[in-house]
Amino acid sequence: MPPGSAWIDEFSRLKAQLSSDRRWRRMRVLTGQVVDMRLRWLHRQVEETVGFLALRERAKNALLVLGGEERRIVLESERRLIASRQLPTASIDYLTDSELEGMLYGNCGVDEATLERRKAAALESMTAGPLPDWFTEHPDAASIPDVINADRLEGWAASPGRVTGPVRIVRSLADGARLKPGEVMVAHATDPSWTPLFLVASGIVLEMGGPLSHAAIIAREFGLPAVLNVRQATRALSEGEIVLVDGSLGIVDRIDPGGAW
């Protein structure tokens, strides 16, 4: 669909086309031109929608710029702490804000064993299976439908088209560096910072997301077949196996579980 102000131009073109239709002129006469009022109201709604969408995108862009600058400062802090031997390894992501601030002021740092435990816990959280939709007391993994051995996975048909390619499991933005052109990106979810990966992937499969999510919108803009809300996709699919992603029907078929690698 046309982005930005092109929406207004497209709507104006359709309105002009409609006004030249004889049936439309007859309808105006029969309704006492009430349809004209509705058409003006619809035009105003389109203009307001386009305007608010533009404001939202500007806000997202400003947030990403701010986040990028903050990340640059954090990485520079990590470099200096490692150089001064206050931080044993490149693991600043596992420090709390107060710990980082204290270390920058020269206070005692966090020992390496604690950092390793935090790193292991973060990795376990990233690779853990999904929680059930609802539960009482402790979640029971057995209540989650098992699709690990299924030949077909189903989800939301978020962006039309069909593509066949090898799977690449992407668990974090940093992990996206392994994504190669032509591969199908399979992940839990994405946010605006993942947008560059959409330029590389040939198709998108996510465990979270719906038709109006960030991933769905970007996939449609880039013309990438996308199936979202696919339960356990990162567990059911293996890296390198060949899949067919049908973004029109919302299905992912496993063509060659053995993979190409």
VEXFITOR-707284 format. One record per residue (C-alpha): z, y, x. Coordinates in steps of 0.02 Angstrom, whole numbers, padded with zeros to 5 digits, always signed. Each point is the difference from the previous one (the first is absolute). Layout:
BEGIN
ZYX...
// end
This chain:
BEGIN
+00000+00000+00000-00034+00176+00062+00151+00077+00087+00071+00176-00014-00098+00137-00087-00146-00120-00023+00097-00067-00150-00022+00170-00085-00185+00005+00040-00025-00175-00066+00095+00041-00160-00105+00158-00025-00159-00102+00023+00056-00127-00130+00048+00140-00120-00172+00080+00017-00082-00169-00029+00107-00028-00154-00037+00173-00071-00187-00034+00006+00019-00157-00105-00053+00019-00183+00142-00111-00060+00124+00115+00087-00074+00154-00085+00012-00089-00168+00182-00044+00036+00039+00183+00037-00068+00051-00169+00091-00138-00095+00168+00035+00083-00010+00189-00005-00010+00005+00190+00171-00085+00018-00079-00113+00130-00033+00155+00106+00186+00037+00004+00036-00178+00052-00132+00009+00135+00076+00161+00070+00172-00080-00003-00067-00151+00093-00084+00113+00128+00165+00090+00031+00091-00165+00021-00128-00057+00129+00018+00162+00097+00190-00013+00000-00005-00182+00052-00116+00037+00146+00109+00146+00052+00161-00101-00001-00084-00145+00093-00053+00122+00135+00178+00066+00013+00066-00177+00016-00120-00040+00141+00046+00161+00091+00184-00047-00014-00037-00173+00069-00098+00074+00144+00141+00122+00043+00126-00143-00004-00108-00105+00117-00020+00146+00121+00188+00028+00000+00034-00185+00021-00122-00010+00145+00087+00143+00090+00169-00079-00031-00064-00165+00069-00065+00088+00156+00173+00074+00031+00085-00169-00027-00117-00088+00123+00028+00136+00129+00188-00022-00024-00022-00187+00027-00097+00031+00161+00136+00113+00069+00142-00117-00050-00086-00146+00087-00031+00107+00154+00185+00046+00006+00047-00184-00030+00096+00039-00158-00120-00108-00100-00039-00171+00076-00167-00030-00087-00125+00086-00116+00106-00029-00155+00039+00172-00069-00054-00058-00174+00160-00104-00008+00118+00147+00030+00083+00097-00140-00023+00189-00008+00178+00029+00057-00018-00122+00145-00160+00083+00059+00076+00173-00013+00153-00056+00097-00104-00078+00139-00103+00160+00016+00163+00093+00028+00051-00124+00135+00115-00113-00100+00008-00187+00030-00149-00094-00067-00020-00162-00097+00007-00158+00105-00155-00107+00018+00075-00149-00092+00028+00108-00156-00177+00066+00009-00070-00177+00013+00101-00055-00152-00066+00147-00100-00178-00036+00057+00017-00184-00052+00071+00051-00169-00145+00121-00029-00127-00134+00045+00085-00125-00115-00005+00126-00142-00186+00032+00027-00045-00185+00000+00116-00053-00142-00073-00057-00163+00002+00108-00157+00151+00010-00113-00014-00069-00177-00032+00123-00140+00180-00016-00057+00154-00099+00049+00189-00006-00014+00120-00014+00146-00102-00062+00150-00191-00008-00016-00069-00175-00011-00161-00020+00100-00043-00156-00101-00025+00108-00155-00151+00084+00079-00165-00084-00049-00072-00089+00152-00180+00051+00038+00000-00050+00182-00120-00145-00025-00102+00077-00141-00188+00013+00024-00008+00159-00104+00118+00149-00003-00004+00124-00143+00051+00183-00016-00057+00171-00059-00186+00037+00008+00026+00167+00088-00170+00038+00079-00164-00086-00048-00111-00101+00115-00002-00166+00092+00021-00034+00184+00028-00154+00108+00091+00011+00165+00142-00062+00109+00179+00044-00043+00105+00116+00105+00185+00010-00047+00064+00177+00030+00189+00015-00016+00019+00178+00064-00104+00151+00045+00020-00040+00185-00060-00177-00037-00161+00077-00068-00064+00022+00178-00048-00185-00007-00114+00027-00150-00184-00021+00044-00157+00056-00092-00052-00124-00135+00174-00073-00023+00091-00003-00167+00164+00094+00016+00144-00093-00084+00164+00095-00009+00153+00026-00108-00039+00182-00045-00075+00158+00074+00033+00187-00001-00109+00150+00052+00034-00031+00185-00097-00165-00014-00160+00088-00053-00088-00019+00172+00013-00189-00018-00109+00009-00157-00142+00060+00112+00009-00164+00097+00036-00131-00133-00137-00080-00105+00119-00038-00144+00180+00030-00053+00129-00124-00068+00177+00064-00032+00158-00076-00073+00048+00165-00083-00098+00135-00090-00096+00036-00157-00161+00086-00055+00070+00175+00034+00090-00038+00163-00049+00080+00165-00088-00158+00059-00102-00016-00160-00058+00181+00004-00047-00003+00185-00088-00169-00018-00107+00067-00144-00042+00158+00098-00053-00105+00151-00090-00131-00105+00112-00143+00059+00032-00150-00113+00188-00004-00031+00118-00117-00091+00180+00060-00015+00163-00070-00067-00041-00172+00073+00165-00094+00011+00044-00074+00171-00171+00044+00072+00069+00023+00177+00081-00173-00010-00137-00093-00092-00142+00059+00112-00014-00035+00187-00080+00108+00131-00180-00048+00035-00031-00099-00159-00154+00052-00097+00028+00073-00174-00108+00073-00137+00075+00159-00072-00067+00043-00173+00064+00172-00045-00091-00004-00167+00089-00155-00066+00163+00021+00097-00007-00167+00092+00009-00059+00179-00082-00170+00034+00040-00098+00157-00169-00052+00070+00051-00075+00167+00188-00023+00025-00037-00066+00174-00058+00172+00054-00132+00058+00119+00112+00012+00152
// end
